């Protein structure tokens, strides 16, 4: 590959990191082309699942300020750049990996914070933005006091899990008042506007 092409690939990867609310690094060794196509369809238009070259990705991640991927970039690598709801994307990756064990979730980054594979599983257990909005709509039909209580419950759950991901507080111990900022962070992330997916990056290192 000519050097200008490499520079263009690094620039595209860097932009994908910067414009995504979250990114999940996977290893796809052994998966067929048909299975990768199925995974992309499952993840939808809000996720750009790109096969990447490890050496170029290390450069791009560093340029974008993402340091958590460097030690994980080994073997055939592909990254899910998430432009929409990270909870929905995490569920899609988790469920596909259960059905296709050759897909290995290695780690990720959410709103600039590093996540391990087990933390991505915890993220997948959160309720999606669509579900939270549905609960809010139902709560709005109830009495004001009931609405506050009903909507506070999913927000508190989100806050507890996000705090657990950051290893700051136990998942079931943080008081609601202290968790409010974390809940806002999660909500800000899931409210991020979706963007169209870009073309696939070059095939992984041989």
KEVOFI-387802 format. One record per residue (C-alpha): y, z, x; residue number from 1. Coordinates in Angstrom, 3 decimals. Example, Ala and Ser with C-alpha at 12.3 -4.5 7.8 and 13.67 -1.06 7.14 Angstrom:
% residues 2
<yy:-4.500; zz:7.800; xx:12.300; n:1>
<yy:-1.060; zz:7.140; xx:13.670; n:2>
***
This chain:
% residues 206
<yy:0.000; zz:0.000; xx:0.000; n:1>
<yy:3.405; zz:-0.942; xx:1.332; n:2>
<yy:5.816; zz:1.841; xx:2.119; n:3>
<yy:8.360; zz:0.820; xx:-0.586; n:4>
<yy:5.572; zz:1.116; xx:-3.185; n:5>
<yy:4.697; zz:4.589; xx:-1.938; n:6>
<yy:8.336; zz:5.628; xx:-2.173; n:7>
<yy:8.484; zz:4.307; xx:-5.738; n:8>
<yy:5.319; zz:6.220; xx:-6.682; n:9>
<yy:6.717; zz:9.438; xx:-5.198; n:10>
<yy:9.965; zz:8.952; xx:-7.107; n:11>
<yy:8.084; zz:8.386; xx:-10.376; n:12>
<yy:5.911; zz:11.475; xx:-9.856; n:13>
<yy:8.959; zz:13.565; xx:-8.968; n:14>
<yy:10.693; zz:12.469; xx:-12.162; n:15>
<yy:7.571; zz:13.245; xx:-14.190; n:16>
<yy:7.519; zz:16.782; xx:-12.788; n:17>
<yy:11.216; zz:17.302; xx:-13.459; n:18>
<yy:11.209; zz:15.873; xx:-16.986; n:19>
<yy:8.079; zz:17.688; xx:-18.167; n:20>
<yy:8.127; zz:21.139; xx:-19.697; n:21>
<yy:4.647; zz:21.720; xx:-18.314; n:22>
<yy:2.060; zz:19.998; xx:-16.127; n:23>
<yy:-1.678; zz:20.600; xx:-15.743; n:24>
<yy:-3.663; zz:19.505; xx:-12.692; n:25>
<yy:-7.253; zz:18.394; xx:-13.296; n:26>
<yy:-10.171; zz:16.950; xx:-11.366; n:27>
<yy:-11.929; zz:14.104; xx:-13.171; n:28>
<yy:-14.767; zz:13.332; xx:-10.741; n:29>
<yy:-17.639; zz:11.687; xx:-12.621; n:30>
<yy:-15.741; zz:10.843; xx:-15.800; n:31>
<yy:-15.980; zz:7.233; xx:-16.942; n:32>
<yy:-13.059; zz:4.954; xx:-17.718; n:33>
<yy:-13.964; zz:5.234; xx:-21.398; n:34>
<yy:-13.870; zz:9.041; xx:-21.239; n:35>
<yy:-10.470; zz:9.021; xx:-19.535; n:36>
<yy:-9.213; zz:6.664; xx:-22.238; n:37>
<yy:-10.558; zz:9.031; xx:-24.877; n:38>
<yy:-8.796; zz:11.969; xx:-23.202; n:39>
<yy:-5.462; zz:10.138; xx:-23.193; n:40>
<yy:-5.888; zz:9.321; xx:-26.874; n:41>
<yy:-6.725; zz:12.950; xx:-27.635; n:42>
<yy:-3.654; zz:14.250; xx:-25.796; n:43>
<yy:-1.323; zz:11.856; xx:-27.621; n:44>
<yy:1.992; zz:10.254; xx:-26.772; n:45>
<yy:3.684; zz:13.508; xx:-25.758; n:46>
<yy:1.391; zz:13.822; xx:-22.723; n:47>
<yy:1.269; zz:11.388; xx:-19.820; n:48>
<yy:-2.145; zz:11.797; xx:-18.179; n:49>
<yy:-1.897; zz:10.097; xx:-14.793; n:50>
<yy:-4.426; zz:9.606; xx:-12.008; n:51>
<yy:-2.560; zz:10.444; xx:-8.811; n:52>
<yy:-2.841; zz:10.216; xx:-5.044; n:53>
<yy:-2.989; zz:13.679; xx:-3.517; n:54>
<yy:-0.796; zz:12.966; xx:-0.488; n:55>
<yy:1.970; zz:11.397; xx:-2.571; n:56>
<yy:1.733; zz:14.115; xx:-5.205; n:57>
<yy:2.229; zz:16.834; xx:-2.599; n:58>
<yy:5.465; zz:15.143; xx:-1.541; n:59>
<yy:6.629; zz:14.652; xx:-5.133; n:60>
<yy:5.768; zz:18.213; xx:-6.152; n:61>
<yy:7.726; zz:19.582; xx:-3.204; n:62>
<yy:10.705; zz:17.366; xx:-4.082; n:63>
<yy:10.566; zz:18.644; xx:-7.657; n:64>
<yy:10.292; zz:22.282; xx:-6.573; n:65>
<yy:6.672; zz:22.683; xx:-7.715; n:66>
<yy:4.793; zz:24.635; xx:-5.058; n:67>
<yy:1.687; zz:25.758; xx:-6.955; n:68>
<yy:-0.185; zz:22.437; xx:-6.750; n:69>
<yy:-0.239; zz:22.011; xx:-2.983; n:70>
<yy:-3.450; zz:23.943; xx:-2.266; n:71>
<yy:-5.192; zz:22.529; xx:-5.356; n:72>
<yy:-4.764; zz:18.848; xx:-4.570; n:73>
<yy:-8.253; zz:18.016; xx:-3.363; n:74>
<yy:-10.717; zz:15.457; xx:-4.670; n:75>
<yy:-9.997; zz:12.969; xx:-7.486; n:76>
<yy:-6.860; zz:14.340; xx:-9.141; n:77>
<yy:-5.072; zz:13.596; xx:-12.393; n:78>
<yy:-2.100; zz:15.397; xx:-13.901; n:79>
<yy:-1.206; zz:15.881; xx:-17.553; n:80>
<yy:2.605; zz:15.736; xx:-17.678; n:81>
<yy:3.494; zz:17.457; xx:-20.951; n:82>
<yy:6.693; zz:16.392; xx:-22.689; n:83>
<yy:5.898; zz:17.970; xx:-26.080; n:84>
<yy:4.259; zz:21.199; xx:-27.229; n:85>
<yy:2.415; zz:22.706; xx:-24.219; n:86>
<yy:0.169; zz:24.749; xx:-26.518; n:87>
<yy:-1.148; zz:21.620; xx:-28.254; n:88>
<yy:-1.711; zz:19.897; xx:-24.904; n:89>
<yy:-3.506; zz:22.938; xx:-23.485; n:90>
<yy:-5.780; zz:23.021; xx:-26.534; n:91>
<yy:-6.558; zz:19.325; xx:-26.100; n:92>
<yy:-7.440; zz:19.725; xx:-22.418; n:93>
<yy:-9.505; zz:22.860; xx:-23.036; n:94>
<yy:-11.484; zz:21.332; xx:-25.882; n:95>
<yy:-12.101; zz:18.084; xx:-23.991; n:96>
<yy:-13.278; zz:20.037; xx:-20.947; n:97>
<yy:-15.723; zz:21.987; xx:-23.133; n:98>
<yy:-17.193; zz:18.728; xx:-24.441; n:99>
<yy:-16.992; zz:17.013; xx:-21.043; n:100>
<yy:-17.629; zz:19.590; xx:-18.277; n:101>
<yy:-16.868; zz:17.039; xx:-15.557; n:102>
<yy:-13.194; zz:17.521; xx:-16.386; n:103>
<yy:-12.071; zz:20.549; xx:-14.366; n:104>
<yy:-8.755; zz:22.249; xx:-15.154; n:105>
<yy:-7.510; zz:23.510; xx:-11.779; n:106>
<yy:-4.071; zz:24.923; xx:-12.535; n:107>
<yy:-0.688; zz:24.146; xx:-13.951; n:108>
<yy:2.971; zz:24.931; xx:-14.209; n:109>
<yy:4.929; zz:25.970; xx:-17.313; n:110>
<yy:8.709; zz:26.112; xx:-17.286; n:111>
<yy:8.602; zz:26.356; xx:-13.482; n:112>
<yy:6.027; zz:29.161; xx:-13.441; n:113>
<yy:2.578; zz:28.675; xx:-11.868; n:114>
<yy:-0.483; zz:29.049; xx:-14.111; n:115>
<yy:-4.118; zz:29.454; xx:-13.139; n:116>
<yy:-6.933; zz:27.776; xx:-15.060; n:117>
<yy:-7.663; zz:30.975; xx:-16.998; n:118>
<yy:-3.993; zz:31.298; xx:-17.920; n:119>
<yy:-4.021; zz:27.759; xx:-19.302; n:120>
<yy:-6.924; zz:28.847; xx:-21.516; n:121>
<yy:-4.785; zz:31.757; xx:-22.748; n:122>
<yy:-1.955; zz:29.319; xx:-23.449; n:123>
<yy:-4.375; zz:27.209; xx:-25.497; n:124>
<yy:-5.134; zz:30.289; xx:-27.632; n:125>
<yy:-1.506; zz:30.546; xx:-28.768; n:126>
<yy:-0.506; zz:29.134; xx:-32.141; n:127>
<yy:1.227; zz:25.767; xx:-31.986; n:128>
<yy:4.865; zz:25.175; xx:-32.866; n:129>
<yy:3.764; zz:23.414; xx:-36.066; n:130>
<yy:1.740; zz:26.457; xx:-37.163; n:131>
<yy:4.609; zz:28.837; xx:-36.374; n:132>
<yy:7.035; zz:26.693; xx:-38.388; n:133>
<yy:4.567; zz:26.610; xx:-41.278; n:134>
<yy:4.352; zz:30.404; xx:-41.218; n:135>
<yy:8.131; zz:30.625; xx:-41.119; n:136>
<yy:8.421; zz:28.314; xx:-44.126; n:137>
<yy:6.019; zz:30.532; xx:-46.050; n:138>
<yy:7.879; zz:33.636; xx:-44.951; n:139>
<yy:11.187; zz:32.212; xx:-46.176; n:140>
<yy:9.749; zz:32.151; xx:-49.695; n:141>
<yy:8.968; zz:35.860; xx:-49.532; n:142>
<yy:11.434; zz:38.723; xx:-49.758; n:143>
<yy:13.847; zz:38.917; xx:-46.763; n:144>
<yy:12.169; zz:42.027; xx:-45.381; n:145>
<yy:8.730; zz:40.359; xx:-45.620; n:146>
<yy:10.056; zz:37.222; xx:-43.946; n:147>
<yy:11.265; zz:39.223; xx:-40.953; n:148>
<yy:7.914; zz:40.978; xx:-40.618; n:149>
<yy:5.811; zz:37.826; xx:-41.008; n:150>
<yy:7.780; zz:35.787; xx:-38.494; n:151>
<yy:8.015; zz:38.639; xx:-35.992; n:152>
<yy:4.218; zz:38.812; xx:-35.769; n:153>
<yy:3.584; zz:35.351; xx:-34.214; n:154>
<yy:6.605; zz:35.737; xx:-31.965; n:155>
<yy:5.302; zz:39.069; xx:-30.725; n:156>
<yy:1.897; zz:37.502; xx:-30.086; n:157>
<yy:3.496; zz:34.697; xx:-28.100; n:158>
<yy:5.553; zz:37.182; xx:-26.117; n:159>
<yy:2.527; zz:39.314; xx:-25.250; n:160>
<yy:0.494; zz:36.342; xx:-24.058; n:161>
<yy:3.346; zz:34.838; xx:-22.071; n:162>
<yy:3.953; zz:38.205; xx:-20.413; n:163>
<yy:0.253; zz:38.387; xx:-19.607; n:164>
<yy:0.371; zz:34.948; xx:-18.008; n:165>
<yy:3.080; zz:36.182; xx:-15.691; n:166>
<yy:1.089; zz:39.315; xx:-14.780; n:167>
<yy:4.043; zz:41.499; xx:-15.652; n:168>
<yy:2.652; zz:43.390; xx:-18.638; n:169>
<yy:-0.797; zz:43.805; xx:-20.270; n:170>
<yy:-1.349; zz:41.325; xx:-23.089; n:171>
<yy:-1.591; zz:44.076; xx:-25.724; n:172>
<yy:0.860; zz:46.677; xx:-24.448; n:173>
<yy:4.367; zz:45.186; xx:-24.322; n:174>
<yy:6.785; zz:46.428; xx:-27.047; n:175>
<yy:8.344; zz:43.745; xx:-29.228; n:176>
<yy:11.917; zz:44.587; xx:-28.222; n:177>
<yy:11.177; zz:44.064; xx:-24.538; n:178>
<yy:9.269; zz:40.871; xx:-25.233; n:179>
<yy:12.013; zz:39.031; xx:-27.096; n:180>
<yy:13.317; zz:37.091; xx:-24.046; n:181>
<yy:9.798; zz:35.938; xx:-23.198; n:182>
<yy:9.281; zz:34.785; xx:-26.773; n:183>
<yy:12.494; zz:32.787; xx:-26.567; n:184>
<yy:11.260; zz:31.158; xx:-23.373; n:185>
<yy:8.046; zz:30.041; xx:-25.054; n:186>
<yy:9.926; zz:28.814; xx:-28.105; n:187>
<yy:12.412; zz:26.903; xx:-25.936; n:188>
<yy:9.498; zz:25.199; xx:-24.228; n:189>
<yy:7.708; zz:24.164; xx:-27.387; n:190>
<yy:10.997; zz:22.934; xx:-28.883; n:191>
<yy:11.562; zz:20.535; xx:-25.984; n:192>
<yy:12.006; zz:16.935; xx:-27.248; n:193>
<yy:9.115; zz:14.548; xx:-26.737; n:194>
<yy:9.585; zz:11.565; xx:-24.489; n:195>
<yy:7.610; zz:8.364; xx:-24.220; n:196>
<yy:4.825; zz:8.323; xx:-21.615; n:197>
<yy:5.260; zz:6.296; xx:-18.446; n:198>
<yy:2.830; zz:3.845; xx:-16.886; n:199>
<yy:-0.181; zz:5.261; xx:-15.068; n:200>
<yy:0.167; zz:6.213; xx:-11.432; n:201>
<yy:-2.078; zz:4.644; xx:-8.762; n:202>
<yy:-5.789; zz:5.590; xx:-8.507; n:203>
<yy:-6.806; zz:8.754; xx:-6.654; n:204>
<yy:-7.515; zz:8.943; xx:-2.936; n:205>
<yy:-10.908; zz:7.606; xx:-2.005; n:206>
***
